[in-house]
């Protein structure tokens, strides 16, 4: 599955959404045959339209980010304390198509492979203690190409 994902990201042109606002998210996978995908459960906040939703770590593009990829990396670090720029732990696989979250917001998705899994999940909990937008995180396991997934672990 990992090789298939790599080939797909390498050969397909990225569709970009033209929207006034933009966000960057990180899809983090691990494994080779049965891929696992990291997700977060956003904190409940009545002022946040994505409150309580399951999502990839990510968020609003800021002027100082330089690129949407930098936005995804910054947001992943802020939300779950994961440093995607650490090449010894993560390999950047490519960019998926942008999707419109609304007529005003386009979301750019960047895919990373976790090369060396953690022995524990303490660094995820630190994001929750700091009061960031990620309330919980977990791993969804991809068993086959029909996208059958089930929750595997919660932090």
N, CA, C and O atoms as a GROMACS GRO file, in nm:
protein
  620
    1UNK      N    1   0.081  -0.119   0.000
    1UNK     CA    2   0.000   0.000   0.000
    1UNK      C    3   0.086   0.127   0.000
    1UNK      O    4   0.052   0.226  -0.066
    2UNK      N    5   0.198   0.126   0.074
    2UNK     CA    6   0.282   0.244   0.078
    2UNK      C    7   0.338   0.276  -0.061
    2UNK      O    8   0.336   0.392  -0.102
    3UNK      N    9   0.386   0.177  -0.132
    3UNK     CA   10   0.439   0.201  -0.266
    3UNK      C   11   0.331   0.252  -0.360
    3UNK      O   12   0.355   0.340  -0.442
    4UNK      N   13   0.212   0.197  -0.348
    4UNK     CA   14   0.100   0.242  -0.431
    4UNK      C   15   0.069   0.389  -0.401
    4UNK      O   16   0.045   0.467  -0.493
    5UNK      N   17   0.068   0.426  -0.275
    5UNK     CA   18   0.045   0.565  -0.236
    5UNK      C   19   0.155   0.655  -0.292
    5UNK      O   20   0.126   0.762  -0.346
    6UNK      N   21   0.280   0.613  -0.281
    6UNK     CA   22   0.392   0.692  -0.333
    6UNK      C   23   0.380   0.712  -0.484
    6UNK      O   24   0.401   0.823  -0.533
    7UNK      N   25   0.347   0.605  -0.556
    7UNK     CA   26   0.331   0.617  -0.702
    7UNK      C   27   0.217   0.712  -0.737
    7UNK      O   28   0.229   0.793  -0.829
    8UNK      N   29   0.108   0.701  -0.666
    8UNK     CA   30  -0.008   0.786  -0.692
    8UNK      C   31   0.025   0.934  -0.670
    8UNK      O   32  -0.012   1.020  -0.750
    9UNK      N   33   0.093   0.963  -0.561
    9UNK     CA   34   0.129   1.102  -0.532
    9UNK      C   35   0.233   1.155  -0.630
    9UNK      O   36   0.233   1.275  -0.660
   10UNK      N   37   0.320   1.070  -0.680
   10UNK     CA   38   0.428   1.113  -0.770
   10UNK      C   39   0.379   1.140  -0.912
   10UNK      O   40   0.432   1.228  -0.979
   11UNK      N   41   0.280   1.066  -0.959
   11UNK     CA   42   0.244   1.077  -1.100
   11UNK      C   43   0.126   1.169  -1.128
   11UNK      O   44   0.108   1.212  -1.242
   12UNK      N   45   0.047   1.199  -1.030
   12UNK     CA   46  -0.073   1.278  -1.056
   12UNK      C   47  -0.048   1.426  -1.031
   12UNK      O   48   0.015   1.465  -0.932
   13UNK      N   49  -0.099   1.509  -1.123
   13UNK     CA   50  -0.091   1.653  -1.106
   13UNK      C   51  -0.188   1.694  -0.995
   13UNK      O   52  -0.297   1.638  -0.982
   14UNK      N   53  -0.148   1.791  -0.917
   14UNK     CA   54  -0.230   1.836  -0.805
   14UNK      C   55  -0.333   1.938  -0.855
   14UNK      O   56  -0.299   2.034  -0.924
   15UNK      N   57  -0.458   1.914  -0.819
   15UNK     CA   58  -0.564   2.012  -0.848
   15UNK      C   59  -0.564   2.115  -0.736
   15UNK      O   60  -0.568   2.081  -0.618
   16UNK      N   61  -0.558   2.241  -0.775
   16UNK     CA   62  -0.558   2.347  -0.675
   16UNK      C   63  -0.692   2.417  -0.674
   16UNK      O   64  -0.754   2.437  -0.779
   17UNK      N   65  -0.738   2.454  -0.557
   17UNK     CA   66  -0.862   2.526  -0.538
   17UNK      C   67  -0.828   2.673  -0.523
   17UNK      O   68  -0.744   2.710  -0.441
   18UNK      N   69  -0.891   2.755  -0.600
   18UNK     CA   70  -0.871   2.900  -0.588
   18UNK      C   71  -0.975   2.954  -0.491
   18UNK      O   72  -1.094   2.961  -0.524
   19UNK      N   73  -0.931   2.992  -0.374
   19UNK     CA   74  -1.021   3.044  -0.270
   19UNK      C   75  -0.951   3.159  -0.200
   19UNK      O   76  -0.828   3.164  -0.196
   20UNK      N   77  -1.029   3.252  -0.146
   20UNK     CA   78  -0.968   3.367  -0.077
   20UNK      C   79  -0.881   3.328   0.043
   20UNK      O   80  -0.782   3.395   0.071
   21UNK      N   81  -0.918   3.221   0.112
   21UNK     CA   82  -0.843   3.176   0.228
   21UNK      C   83  -0.792   3.034   0.204
   21UNK      O   84  -0.848   2.960   0.123
   22UNK      N   85  -0.686   2.998   0.275
   22UNK     CA   86  -0.629   2.865   0.256
   22UNK      C   87  -0.581   2.807   0.388
   22UNK      O   88  -0.551   2.880   0.483
   23UNK      N   89  -0.574   2.675   0.392
   23UNK     CA   90  -0.524   2.603   0.508
   23UNK      C   91  -0.436   2.489   0.459
   23UNK      O   92  -0.447   2.445   0.345
   24UNK      N   93  -0.348   2.443   0.547
   24UNK     CA   94  -0.263   2.329   0.517
   24UNK      C   95  -0.282   2.222   0.621
   24UNK      O   96  -0.285   2.251   0.741
   25UNK      N   97  -0.295   2.097   0.578
   25UNK     CA   98  -0.309   1.986   0.671
   25UNK      C   99  -0.206   1.879   0.639
   25UNK      O  100  -0.155   1.872   0.527
   26UNK      N  101  -0.175   1.796   0.738
   26UNK     CA  102  -0.077   1.689   0.723
   26UNK      C  103  -0.146   1.555   0.740
   26UNK      O  104  -0.207   1.528   0.843
   27UNK      N  105  -0.135   1.471   0.638
   27UNK     CA  106  -0.180   1.333   0.647
   27UNK      C  107  -0.055   1.252   0.680
   27UNK      O  108   0.037   1.243   0.599
   28UNK      N  109  -0.053   1.192   0.798
   28UNK     CA  110   0.065   1.117   0.843
   28UNK      C  111   0.029   0.969   0.844
   28UNK      O  112  -0.063   0.928   0.914
   29UNK      N  113   0.104   0.890   0.766
   29UNK     CA  114   0.080   0.746   0.759
   29UNK      C  115   0.201   0.671   0.813
   29UNK      O  116   0.312   0.724   0.815
   30UNK      N  117   0.178   0.548   0.856
   30UNK     CA  118   0.289   0.462   0.894
   30UNK      C  119   0.254   0.319   0.851
   30UNK      O  120   0.138   0.286   0.826
   31UNK      N  121   0.357   0.238   0.843
   31UNK     CA  122   0.340   0.101   0.795
   31UNK      C  123   0.378   0.092   0.649
   31UNK      O  124   0.413   0.192   0.586
   32UNK      N  125   0.370  -0.031   0.594
   32UNK     CA  126   0.400  -0.049   0.452
   32UNK      C  127   0.285  -0.119   0.380
   32UNK      O  128   0.244  -0.075   0.273
   33UNK      N  129   0.234  -0.227   0.436
   33UNK     CA  130   0.123  -0.300   0.372
   33UNK      C  131  -0.011  -0.250   0.424
   33UNK      O  132  -0.094  -0.202   0.346
   34UNK      N  133  -0.033  -0.262   0.553
   34UNK     CA  134  -0.155  -0.212   0.616
   34UNK      C  135  -0.124  -0.074   0.670
   34UNK      O  136  -0.074  -0.060   0.782
   35UNK      N  137  -0.155   0.029   0.591
   35UNK     CA  138  -0.123   0.166   0.633
   35UNK      C  139  -0.212   0.210   0.747
   35UNK      O  140  -0.331   0.178   0.752
   36UNK      N  141  -0.154   0.286   0.838
   36UNK     CA  142  -0.227   0.349   0.947
   36UNK      C  143  -0.221   0.499   0.922
   36UNK      O  144  -0.120   0.551   0.876
   37UNK      N  145  -0.329   0.567   0.954
   37UNK     CA  146  -0.340   0.711   0.931
   37UNK      C  147  -0.366   0.781   1.063
   37UNK      O  148  -0.457   0.743   1.138
   38UNK      N  149  -0.288   0.885   1.092
   38UNK     CA  150  -0.306   0.961   1.215
   38UNK      C  151  -0.416   1.065   1.195
   38UNK      O  152  -0.424   1.129   1.090
   39UNK      N  153  -0.500   1.081   1.296
   39UNK     CA  154  -0.604   1.184   1.293
   39UNK      C  155  -0.617   1.244   1.432
   39UNK      O  156  -0.567   1.188   1.530
   40UNK      N  157  -0.685   1.358   1.441
   40UNK     CA  158  -0.711   1.421   1.569
   40UNK      C  159  -0.861   1.441   1.586
   40UNK      O  160  -0.935   1.445   1.487
   41UNK      N  161  -0.904   1.454   1.709
   41UNK     CA  162  -1.041   1.494   1.741
   41UNK      C  163  -1.029   1.636   1.794
   41UNK      O  164  -0.972   1.660   1.900
   42UNK      N  165  -1.085   1.730   1.719
   42UNK     CA  166  -1.071   1.871   1.756
   42UNK      C  167  -1.146   1.902   1.884
   42UNK      O  168  -1.252   1.845   1.911
   43UNK      N  169  -1.091   1.993   1.963
   43UNK     CA  170  -1.153   2.035   2.088
   43UNK      C  171  -1.289   2.098   2.061
   43UNK      O  172  -1.313   2.155   1.954
   44UNK      N  173  -1.377   2.089   2.158
   44UNK     CA  174  -1.509   2.149   2.146
   44UNK      C  175  -1.499   2.298   2.180
   44UNK      O  176  -1.454   2.336   2.287
   45UNK      N  177  -1.543   2.379   2.085
   45UNK     CA  178  -1.539   2.524   2.101
   45UNK      C  179  -1.654   2.582   2.019
   45UNK      O  180  -1.655   2.567   1.897
   46UNK      N  181  -1.751   2.648   2.082
   46UNK     CA  182  -1.866   2.700   2.009
   46UNK      C  183  -1.830   2.803   1.902
   46UNK      O  184  -1.911   2.828   1.812
   47UNK      N  185  -1.712   2.862   1.908
   47UNK     CA  186  -1.671   2.961   1.809
   47UNK      C  187  -1.595   2.900   1.690
   47UNK      O  188  -1.560   2.971   1.596
   48UNK      N  189  -1.570   2.770   1.695
   48UNK     CA  190  -1.495   2.701   1.589
   48UNK      C  191  -1.591   2.617   1.506
   48UNK      O  192  -1.656   2.527   1.559
   49UNK      N  193  -1.601   2.646   1.377
   49UNK     CA  194  -1.696   2.573   1.292
   49UNK      C  195  -1.658   2.426   1.274
   49UNK      O  196  -1.742   2.345   1.233
   50UNK      N  197  -1.533   2.390   1.302
   50UNK     CA  198  -1.490   2.251   1.292
   50UNK      C  199  -1.478   2.185   1.429
   50UNK      O  200  -1.416   2.080   1.444
   51UNK      N  201  -1.538   2.246   1.528
   51UNK     CA  202  -1.534   2.199   1.666
   51UNK      C  203  -1.582   2.055   1.678
   51UNK      O  204  -1.687   2.018   1.625
   52UNK      N  205  -1.503   1.973   1.749
   52UNK     CA  206  -1.542   1.835   1.776
   52UNK      C  207  -1.529   1.740   1.659
   52UNK      O  208  -1.568   1.623   1.670
   53UNK      N  209  -1.477   1.785   1.546
   53UNK     CA  210  -1.465   1.698   1.429
   53UNK      C  211  -1.335   1.619   1.430
   53UNK      O  212  -1.236   1.660   1.490
   54UNK      N  213  -1.337   1.503   1.362
   54UNK     CA  214  -1.217   1.425   1.339
   54UNK      C  215  -1.149   1.487   1.216
   54UNK      O  216  -1.214   1.514   1.116
   55UNK      N  217  -1.018   1.508   1.226
   55UNK     CA  218  -0.948   1.578   1.119
   55UNK      C  219  -0.801   1.539   1.115
   55UNK      O  220  -0.749   1.475   1.206
   56UNK      N  221  -0.735   1.578   1.007
   56UNK     CA  222  -0.589   1.573   1.003
   56UNK      C  223  -0.539   1.696   1.078
   56UNK      O  224  -0.607   1.798   1.080
   57UNK      N  225  -0.421   1.687   1.141
   57UNK     CA  226  -0.366   1.807   1.204
   57UNK      C  227  -0.340   1.913   1.096
   57UNK      O  228  -0.291   1.882   0.988
   58UNK      N  229  -0.375   2.036   1.126
   58UNK     CA  230  -0.354   2.143   1.030
   58UNK      C  231  -0.436   2.264   1.064
   58UNK      O  232  -0.509   2.265   1.163
   59UNK      N  233  -0.424   2.366   0.982
   59UNK     CA  234  -0.500   2.486   1.008
   59UNK      C  235  -0.469   2.598   0.911
   59UNK      O  236  -0.413   2.577   0.804
   60UNK      N  237  -0.507   2.717   0.952
   60UNK     CA  238  -0.503   2.837   0.870
   60UNK      C  239  -0.361   2.875   0.828
   60UNK      O  240  -0.268   2.874   0.909
   61UNK      N  241  -0.347   2.907   0.701
   61UNK     CA  242  -0.221   2.957   0.648
   61UNK      C  243  -0.197   3.097   0.701
   61UNK      O  244  -0.285   3.183   0.694
   62UNK      N  245  -0.077   3.119   0.755
   62UNK     CA  246  -0.040   3.250   0.807
   62UNK      C  247   0.065   3.313   0.717
   62UNK      O  248   0.141   3.244   0.650
   63UNK      N  249   0.068   3.442   0.715
   63UNK     CA  250   0.156   3.517   0.626
   63UNK      C  251   0.302   3.475   0.635
   63UNK      O  252   0.371   3.469   0.533
   64UNK      N  253   0.351   3.446   0.754
   64UNK     CA  254   0.491   3.410   0.772
   64UNK      C  255   0.526   3.266   0.738
   64UNK      O  256   0.642   3.228   0.746
   65UNK      N  257   0.427   3.185   0.700
   65UNK     CA  258   0.452   3.043   0.673
   65UNK      C  259   0.538   3.020   0.550
   65UNK      O  260   0.617   2.926   0.547
   66UNK      N  261   0.524   3.102   0.448
   66UNK     CA  262   0.604   3.084   0.328
   66UNK      C  263   0.541   2.989   0.227
   66UNK      O  264   0.548   3.014   0.106
   67UNK      N  265   0.480   2.880   0.272
   67UNK     CA  266   0.415   2.784   0.182
   67UNK      C  267   0.305   2.711   0.259
   67UNK      O  268   0.301   2.714   0.382
   68UNK      N  269   0.217   2.646   0.184
   68UNK     CA  270   0.112   2.567   0.250
   68UNK      C  271   0.171   2.444   0.319
   68UNK      O  272   0.118   2.398   0.420
   69UNK      N  273   0.280   2.392   0.265
   69UNK     CA  274   0.349   2.281   0.330
   69UNK      C  275   0.403   2.326   0.466
   69UNK      O  276   0.393   2.252   0.565
   70UNK      N  277   0.459   2.445   0.471
   70UNK     CA  278   0.509   2.500   0.598
   70UNK      C  279   0.394   2.519   0.697
   70UNK      O  280   0.412   2.500   0.817
   71UNK      N  281   0.277   2.557   0.646
   71UNK     CA  282   0.159   2.570   0.732
   71UNK      C  283   0.124   2.436   0.794
   71UNK      O  284   0.103   2.427   0.915
   72UNK      N  285   0.119   2.331   0.713
   72UNK     CA  286   0.087   2.198   0.763
   72UNK      C  287   0.188   2.153   0.868
   72UNK      O  288   0.150   2.096   0.971
   73UNK      N  289   0.316   2.177   0.842
   73UNK     CA  290   0.420   2.137   0.937
   73UNK      C  291   0.411   2.217   1.067
   73UNK      O  292   0.425   2.160   1.175
   74UNK      N  293   0.387   2.347   1.057
   74UNK     CA  294   0.374   2.430   1.177
   74UNK      C  295   0.254   2.387   1.260
   74UNK      O  296   0.263   2.372   1.382
   75UNK      N  297   0.142   2.367   1.193
   75UNK     CA  298   0.020   2.329   1.264
   75UNK      C  299   0.032   2.191   1.329
   75UNK      O  300  -0.016   2.171   1.440
   76UNK      N  301   0.097   2.096   1.261
   76UNK     CA  302   0.117   1.963   1.321
   76UNK      C  303   0.201   1.973   1.448
   76UNK      O  304   0.175   1.904   1.546
   77UNK      N  305   0.301   2.060   1.446
   77UNK     CA  306   0.383   2.078   1.565
   77UNK      C  307   0.303   2.145   1.677
   77UNK      O  308   0.310   2.104   1.792
   78UNK      N  309   0.227   2.249   1.642
   78UNK     CA  310   0.148   2.319   1.743
   78UNK      C  311   0.040   2.230   1.804
   78UNK      O  312   0.016   2.235   1.924
   79UNK      N  313  -0.025   2.149   1.720
   79UNK     CA  314  -0.140   2.072   1.768
   79UNK      C  315  -0.103   1.942   1.836
   79UNK      O  316  -0.165   1.904   1.936
   80UNK      N  317  -0.003   1.872   1.785
   80UNK     CA  318   0.029   1.739   1.840
   80UNK      C  319   0.178   1.719   1.867
   80UNK      O  320   0.221   1.606   1.891
   81UNK      N  321   0.256   1.827   1.863
   81UNK     CA  322   0.400   1.823   1.894
   81UNK      C  323   0.478   1.728   1.804
   81UNK      O  324   0.573   1.664   1.849
   82UNK      N  325   0.439   1.718   1.678
   82UNK     CA  326   0.508   1.634   1.581
   82UNK      C  327   0.587   1.725   1.488
   82UNK      O  328   0.531   1.814   1.424
   83UNK      N  329   0.719   1.702   1.479
   83UNK     CA  330   0.806   1.782   1.394
   83UNK      C  331   0.824   1.711   1.260
   83UNK      O  332   0.913   1.627   1.245
   84UNK      N  333   0.740   1.744   1.163
   84UNK     CA  334   0.744   1.678   1.032
   84UNK      C  335   0.869   1.714   0.952
   84UNK      O  336   0.902   1.647   0.854
   85UNK      N  337   0.938   1.819   0.992
   85UNK     CA  338   1.063   1.856   0.924
   85UNK      C  339   1.179   1.766   0.966
   85UNK      O  340   1.287   1.773   0.907
   86UNK      N  341   1.160   1.681   1.067
   86UNK     CA  342   1.262   1.588   1.114
   86UNK      C  343   1.272   1.471   1.016
   86UNK      O  344   1.195   1.375   1.026
   87UNK      N  345   1.365   1.480   0.922
   87UNK     CA  346   1.379   1.378   0.817
   87UNK      C  347   1.421   1.242   0.870
   87UNK      O  348   1.406   1.142   0.800
   88UNK      N  349   1.472   1.235   0.992
   88UNK     CA  350   1.508   1.105   1.049
   88UNK      C  351   1.384   1.028   1.093
   88UNK      O  352   1.391   0.906   1.112
   89UNK      N  353   1.272   1.096   1.110
   89UNK     CA  354   1.148   1.030   1.154
   89UNK      C  355   1.040   1.030   1.046
   89UNK      O  356   0.958   0.938   1.042
   90UNK      N  357   1.039   1.132   0.959
   90UNK     CA  358   0.931   1.147   0.862
   90UNK      C  359   0.985   1.169   0.722
   90UNK      O  360   1.083   1.241   0.702
   91UNK      N  361   0.921   1.105   0.626
   91UNK     CA  362   0.956   1.126   0.486
   91UNK      C  363   0.836   1.193   0.419
   91UNK      O  364   0.723   1.145   0.429
   92UNK      N  365   0.862   1.303   0.351
   92UNK     CA  366   0.757   1.371   0.277
   92UNK      C  367   0.729   1.291   0.150
   92UNK      O  368   0.820   1.267   0.071
   93UNK      N  369   0.603   1.251   0.130
   93UNK     CA  370   0.567   1.170   0.014
   93UNK      C  371   0.511   1.251  -0.100
   93UNK      O  372   0.527   1.214  -0.216
   94UNK      N  373   0.446   1.361  -0.070
   94UNK     CA  374   0.389   1.443  -0.177
   94UNK      C  375   0.263   1.515  -0.133
   94UNK      O  376   0.222   1.511  -0.017
   95UNK      N  377   0.204   1.581  -0.230
   95UNK     CA  378   0.085   1.663  -0.205
   95UNK      C  379  -0.035   1.601  -0.274
   95UNK      O  380  -0.029   1.562  -0.390
   96UNK      N  381  -0.144   1.595  -0.200
   96UNK     CA  382  -0.270   1.546  -0.257
   96UNK      C  383  -0.347   1.665  -0.315
   96UNK      O  384  -0.309   1.780  -0.294
   97UNK      N  385  -0.454   1.637  -0.386
   97UNK     CA  386  -0.537   1.743  -0.441
   97UNK      C  387  -0.591   1.832  -0.330
   97UNK      O  388  -0.622   1.785  -0.220
   98UNK      N  389  -0.602   1.960  -0.360
   98UNK     CA  390  -0.668   2.050  -0.267
   98UNK      C  391  -0.818   2.022  -0.271
   98UNK      O  392  -0.874   1.980  -0.373
   99UNK      N  393  -0.881   2.047  -0.159
   99UNK     CA  394  -1.026   2.029  -0.152
   99UNK      C  395  -1.088   2.159  -0.099
   99UNK      O  396  -1.029   2.227  -0.015
  100UNK      N  397  -1.207   2.192  -0.148
  100UNK     CA  398  -1.274   2.310  -0.093
  100UNK      C  399  -1.347   2.274   0.036
  100UNK      O  400  -1.434   2.187   0.036
  101UNK      N  401  -1.312   2.339   0.145
  101UNK     CA  402  -1.383   2.318   0.271
  101UNK      C  403  -1.510   2.403   0.273
  101UNK      O  404  -1.607   2.371   0.341
  102UNK      N  405  -1.507   2.512   0.197
  102UNK     CA  406  -1.621   2.602   0.180
  102UNK      C  407  -1.589   2.685   0.056
  102UNK      O  408  -1.478   2.676   0.003
  103UNK      N  409  -1.684   2.766   0.009
  103UNK     CA  410  -1.652   2.852  -0.107
  103UNK      C  411  -1.538   2.950  -0.079
  103UNK      O  412  -1.474   2.998  -0.172
  104UNK      N  413  -1.514   2.978   0.048
  104UNK     CA  414  -1.411   3.074   0.085
  104UNK      C  415  -1.279   3.010   0.127
  104UNK      O  416  -1.180   3.081   0.146
  105UNK      N  417  -1.274   2.876   0.142
  105UNK     CA  418  -1.157   2.811   0.200
  105UNK      C  419  -1.115   2.687   0.122
  105UNK      O  420  -1.192   2.593   0.104
  106UNK      N  421  -0.989   2.688   0.074
  106UNK     CA  422  -0.929   2.571   0.011
  106UNK      C  423  -0.830   2.506   0.106
  106UNK      O  424  -0.759   2.576   0.179
  107UNK      N  425  -0.825   2.373   0.107
  107UNK     CA  426  -0.737   2.301   0.198
  107UNK      C  427  -0.635   2.220   0.118
  107UNK      O  428  -0.671   2.137   0.035
  108UNK      N  429  -0.507   2.246   0.145
  108UNK     CA  430  -0.397   2.174   0.081
  108UNK      C  431  -0.351   2.063   0.175
  108UNK      O  432  -0.326   2.087   0.293
  109UNK      N  433  -0.340   1.940   0.123
  109UNK     CA  434  -0.303   1.825   0.205
  109UNK      C  435  -0.166   1.772   0.164
  109UNK      O  436  -0.140   1.746   0.046
  110UNK      N  437  -0.078   1.757   0.263
  110UNK     CA  438   0.057   1.708   0.240
  110UNK      C  439   0.073   1.576   0.314
  110UNK      O  440   0.034   1.564   0.431
  111UNK      N  441   0.129   1.477   0.247
  111UNK     CA  442   0.135   1.340   0.299
  111UNK      C  443   0.278   1.307   0.343
  111UNK      O  444   0.374   1.333   0.271
  112UNK      N  445   0.288   1.251   0.463
  112UNK     CA  446   0.415   1.214   0.523
  112UNK      C  447   0.410   1.069   0.568
  112UNK      O  448   0.304   1.018   0.606
  113UNK      N  449   0.524   1.002   0.563
  113UNK     CA  450   0.535   0.866   0.615
  113UNK      C  451   0.620   0.869   0.740
  113UNK      O  452   0.731   0.923   0.741
  114UNK      N  453   0.567   0.810   0.846
  114UNK     CA  454   0.641   0.802   0.972
  114UNK      C  455   0.734   0.682   0.964
  114UNK      O  456   0.689   0.568   0.963
  115UNK      N  457   0.864   0.708   0.958
  115UNK     CA  458   0.961   0.601   0.940
  115UNK      C  459   0.987   0.523   1.067
  115UNK      O  460   1.005   0.401   1.062
  116UNK      N  461   0.989   0.591   1.180
  116UNK     CA  462   1.020   0.526   1.307
  116UNK      C  463   0.909   0.556   1.407
  116UNK      O  464   0.904   0.668   1.459
  117UNK      N  465   0.821   0.461   1.436
  117UNK     CA  466   0.712   0.486   1.532
  117UNK      C  467   0.766   0.514   1.672
  117UNK      O  468   0.874   0.469   1.710
  118UNK      N  469   0.688   0.591   1.747
  118UNK     CA  470   0.723   0.619   1.885
  118UNK      C  471   0.698   0.497   1.970
  118UNK      O  472   0.617   0.412   1.935
  119UNK      N  473   0.768   0.489   2.081
  119UNK     CA  474   0.746   0.380   2.175
  119UNK      C  475   0.623   0.408   2.261
  119UNK      O  476   0.563   0.316   2.317
  120UNK      N  477   0.585   0.535   2.273
  120UNK     CA  478   0.465   0.572   2.349
  120UNK      C  479   0.402   0.696   2.287
  120UNK      O  480   0.452   0.749   2.188
  121UNK      N  481   0.293   0.741   2.343
  121UNK     CA  482   0.220   0.853   2.287
  121UNK      C  483   0.225   0.978   2.374
  121UNK      O  484   0.138   1.065   2.362
  122UNK      N  485   0.324   0.990   2.460
  122UNK     CA  486   0.328   1.103   2.553
  122UNK      C  487   0.333   1.237   2.482
  122UNK      O  488   0.275   1.334   2.531
  123UNK      N  489   0.401   1.246   2.368
  123UNK     CA  490   0.410   1.376   2.304
  123UNK      C  491   0.275   1.423   2.252
  123UNK      O  492   0.255   1.544   2.241
  124UNK      N  493   0.184   1.334   2.220
  124UNK     CA  494   0.050   1.377   2.179
  124UNK      C  495  -0.023   1.438   2.298
  124UNK      O  496  -0.091   1.540   2.284
  125UNK      N  497  -0.010   1.377   2.414
  125UNK     CA  498  -0.079   1.428   2.532
  125UNK      C  499  -0.032   1.568   2.568
  125UNK      O  500  -0.109   1.647   2.623
  126UNK      N  501   0.093   1.600   2.539
  126UNK     CA  502   0.144   1.733   2.574
  126UNK      C  503   0.067   1.841   2.500
  126UNK      O  504   0.048   1.950   2.554
  127UNK      N  505   0.022   1.814   2.378
  127UNK     CA  506  -0.055   1.913   2.302
  127UNK      C  507  -0.189   1.938   2.370
  127UNK      O  508  -0.237   2.052   2.374
  128UNK      N  509  -0.249   1.833   2.423
  128UNK     CA  510  -0.377   1.849   2.493
  128UNK      C  511  -0.358   1.932   2.619
  128UNK      O  512  -0.441   2.018   2.650
  129UNK      N  513  -0.252   1.908   2.692
  129UNK     CA  514  -0.227   1.983   2.815
  129UNK      C  515  -0.201   2.131   2.786
  129UNK      O  516  -0.233   2.216   2.869
  130UNK      N  517  -0.144   2.162   2.670
  130UNK     CA  518  -0.117   2.301   2.636
  130UNK      C  519  -0.244   2.371   2.588
  130UNK      O  520  -0.242   2.492   2.562
  131UNK      N  521  -0.354   2.298   2.576
  131UNK     CA  522  -0.480   2.360   2.536
  131UNK      C  523  -0.491   2.387   2.388
  131UNK      O  524  -0.566   2.476   2.347
  132UNK      N  525  -0.418   2.314   2.307
  132UNK     CA  526  -0.425   2.334   2.162
  132UNK      C  527  -0.557   2.278   2.109
  132UNK      O  528  -0.637   2.222   2.185
  133UNK      N  529  -0.578   2.294   1.979
  133UNK     CA  530  -0.706   2.256   1.921
  133UNK      C  531  -0.727   2.105   1.914
  133UNK      O  532  -0.841   2.060   1.902
  134UNK      N  533  -0.621   2.026   1.920
  134UNK     CA  534  -0.641   1.882   1.914
  134UNK      C  535  -0.672   1.831   2.054
  134UNK      O  536  -0.596   1.852   2.148
  135UNK      N  537  -0.783   1.765   2.066
  135UNK     CA  538  -0.824   1.714   2.196
  135UNK      C  539  -0.773   1.572   2.215
  135UNK      O  540  -0.720   1.539   2.321
  136UNK      N  541  -0.788   1.490   2.115
  136UNK     CA  542  -0.741   1.352   2.118
  136UNK      C  543  -0.686   1.317   1.982
  136UNK      O  544  -0.720   1.380   1.882
  137UNK      N  545  -0.603   1.217   1.976
  137UNK     CA  546  -0.558   1.170   1.847
  137UNK      C  547  -0.569   1.019   1.845
  137UNK      O  548  -0.589   0.955   1.948
  138UNK      N  549  -0.555   0.963   1.730
  138UNK     CA  550  -0.564   0.819   1.719
  138UNK      C  551  -0.507   0.774   1.586
  138UNK      O  552  -0.458   0.854   1.507
  139UNK      N  553  -0.516   0.646   1.564
  139UNK     CA  554  -0.466   0.587   1.442
  139UNK      C  555  -0.580   0.508   1.379
  139UNK      O  556  -0.646   0.428   1.446
  140UNK      N  557  -0.603   0.528   1.252
  140UNK     CA  558  -0.700   0.448   1.178
  140UNK      C  559  -0.620   0.353   1.090
  140UNK      O  560  -0.527   0.395   1.022
  141UNK      N  561  -0.656   0.228   1.091
  141UNK     CA  562  -0.580   0.129   1.015
  141UNK      C  563  -0.649   0.102   0.883
  141UNK      O  564  -0.767   0.069   0.879
  142UNK      N  565  -0.575   0.117   0.773
  142UNK     CA  566  -0.626   0.091   0.638
  142UNK      C  567  -0.600  -0.055   0.605
  142UNK      O  568  -0.484  -0.094   0.585
  143UNK      N  569  -0.704  -0.136   0.600
  143UNK     CA  570  -0.686  -0.279   0.578
  143UNK      C  571  -0.685  -0.317   0.430
  143UNK      O  572  -0.617  -0.412   0.394
  144UNK      N  573  -0.756  -0.245   0.345
  144UNK     CA  574  -0.757  -0.279   0.204
  144UNK      C  575  -0.793  -0.156   0.122
  144UNK      O  576  -0.817  -0.049   0.178
  145UNK      N  577  -0.798  -0.171  -0.011
  145UNK     CA  578  -0.823  -0.057  -0.098
  145UNK      C  579  -0.968  -0.012  -0.095
  145UNK      O  580  -1.000   0.092  -0.152
  146UNK      N  581  -1.055  -0.084  -0.031
  146UNK     CA  582  -1.195  -0.041  -0.018
  146UNK      C  583  -1.210   0.059   0.095
  146UNK      O  584  -1.322   0.096   0.131
  147UNK      N  585  -1.098   0.103   0.150
  147UNK     CA  586  -1.096   0.206   0.255
  147UNK      C  587  -1.173   0.165   0.380
  147UNK      O  588  -1.237   0.247   0.445
  148UNK      N  589  -1.166   0.036   0.413
  148UNK     CA  590  -1.225  -0.012   0.536
  148UNK      C  591  -1.130   0.026   0.648
  148UNK      O  592  -1.017  -0.021   0.652
  149UNK      N  593  -1.174   0.112   0.739
  149UNK     CA  594  -1.084   0.151   0.845
  149UNK      C  595  -1.152   0.138   0.980
  149UNK      O  596  -1.274   0.147   0.991
  150UNK      N  597  -1.072   0.117   1.081
  150UNK     CA  598  -1.125   0.105   1.216
  150UNK      C  599  -1.029   0.175   1.311
  150UNK      O  600  -0.909   0.179   1.286
  151UNK      N  601  -1.082   0.227   1.416
  151UNK     CA  602  -0.996   0.293   1.515
  151UNK      C  603  -0.904   0.189   1.576
  151UNK      O  604  -0.949   0.083   1.619
  152UNK      N  605  -0.777   0.219   1.580
  152UNK     CA  606  -0.680   0.123   1.634
  152UNK      C  607  -0.631   0.166   1.772
  152UNK      O  608  -0.614   0.082   1.861
  153UNK      N  609  -0.608   0.294   1.789
  153UNK     CA  610  -0.554   0.338   1.918
  153UNK      C  611  -0.601   0.479   1.945
  153UNK      O  612  -0.616   0.559   1.853
  154UNK      N  613  -0.623   0.510   2.069
  154UNK     CA  614  -0.650   0.646   2.109
  154UNK      C  615  -0.543   0.690   2.206
  154UNK      O  616  -0.491   0.610   2.283
  155UNK      N  617  -0.510   0.818   2.201
  155UNK     CA  618  -0.405   0.870   2.288
  155UNK      C  619  -0.468   0.928   2.411
  155UNK      O  620  -0.398   0.977   2.499
   0.00000   0.00000   0.00000
